[in-house]
Amino acid sequence: MPLLFAIAILLWWRATHRPWSGLGFVRPRFVPIVLGIVFGALLKIVMKVVVMPLLGAAPINPAYHYLEGNPAALPGVILAIVVIAGFGEEVTFRGFLFERFGTWWGRSQAATAATILLAAALFGLAHLSGQGWDAVKQATVVGIVWGAIYARTRDLWPLMAGHIAFDLVAVVIIYFGWEERLAHLLFQT
């Protein structure tokens, strides 16, 4: 669904002749993209080892447990990560929602904080039907982080790269059967 929203957003944006920078499509820069990749990978590890155990999340993600030791499933899930999550979700939940809420509410600190929180909540809820409440918790926290970064930079490229890195690290963790070990690294549940 996020991919369809993103396509509709891009078509509407093009039809209204708005500058692409309004959606966060500024000139891609190498260093911020690399930093986004590194940050996204590290954020996933911190979420798995620290944040999610503190939020009471199950150590295993049942929605994606089928990936464990399953090389045949990797191409499809990697494609989905790049196209749907990295591109579709970032265009929708950061680029578009920040532009719309900014237009409606303004760009004051209070309006920006409200935008970050509402976009993160919607991003979290978008993960409910396919992955459950633990995914909602994780996506909401990550949405706040990505939203704060986007509010400061207005650059989608590092966020897309970071989102892809975040999800690819999740796949590596699941594929090699490290989920439970990492979730219990600091906290025994």
PEMO-V908260 format. One record per pair of residues at least 24 apart in sequence whose C-alpha atoms are under 6 Angstrom apart, sorted by sequence separation. I is the first residue (numbers start at 0). J is the second residue. If there is no record, write none. Layout:
i=[I I]
j=[J J]
This chain:
i=[119 92 115 115 62 23 22 22 86 85 56 85 85 2 5 81 2 5 1 5 1 67 68 67 66 67 59 58 35 39 43 39 36 40 58 32 35 36 39 40 31 35 39 36 40 23 23 24 23 48 48 47]
j=[143 118 143 146 130 94 94 95 159 159 133 162 163 83 87 163 87 90 87 91 88 173 174 174 174 176 178 179 157 161 165 162 160 164 182 157 160 161 164 165 157 161 165 164 168 153 154 155 155 181 182 182]
